[in-house]
Amino acid sequence: MSRFGLVGVWSAAALALSACAPQVTVHGFTPSEEELELIEPGVDTLDTVRDRIGRPANSGLLRGNTWYYIQSRMEQLTYNPPRETEREIVRIVFTEEGLVESIDRFGLEDGRVIDLNTRVTVTDTGQLGIFEQLFGNIFNFNAESIINR
């Protein structure tokens, strides 16, 4: 095999192997353990927390006296849909006076569902989409209905 042929084979093999590696994306932000250790329940306030670690990235994550910091790691392999492989949620609860009451950390393995937005827009109403309406009945006919007319 010529030198160029060998380079082509190795290039194709490298390309094929790189296609098997998942694409990883990270969304959001959670403070590190070191940053959270600087926050003392009963002493720190909304302002000191904001100054030390910042506010949650999305104002929708501010609910009453609770702040949620969320970070997710998504992996996508070739044409498969993305799959969440890691999730970390840090919840900081404040008292009515604005003092830190508690700091909690949850992961995907905890299986906790936290409803961050109670105003949900329903997108799946069970109605057929345009392509389902156009092509849904192509192979769905009854020959008796044509013959018995």
LINFENMO-V808251 format. One record per backbone hydrogen bond with DSSP energy under -0.5 kcal/mol. NH is the residue of the N-H (numbers start at 1). CO is the residue of the C=O. Records with the same first field share a line. If there is no record, write none. Layout:
# LINFENMO-V808251
NH=CO, CO
This chain:
# LINFENMO-V808251
6=2
7=3
8=4
9=5
10=6
11=7
12=8
13=9
14=10
15=11
16=12
17=13
18=14
19=15
20=16, 17
21=17, 18
23=76
24=22
25=74
27=72
29=70
36=32
37=33
38=34, 35
39=36
40=38
41=39
42=100
43=40
44=40
46=98
49=45
50=46
51=47
52=48
53=49
54=49, 50
61=58
62=59
63=61, 66
64=62
66=63
67=92
68=61
69=90
71=88
72=27
73=86
74=25, 72
75=83
76=23
78=76
80=77
83=75
85=73, 83
86=73
88=71
89=106
90=69
91=89, 104
92=67, 90
93=91, 102
94=65
95=99
98=95
100=44
101=93
102=93
104=91
106=89
108=87
110=107
111=107, 108
112=107
114=112
115=113
116=114
120=118
122=120
125=123
133=129
134=130
135=131
136=132
138=135
140=137
141=139
143=141
145=142
146=142, 143
147=143
148=144
149=146
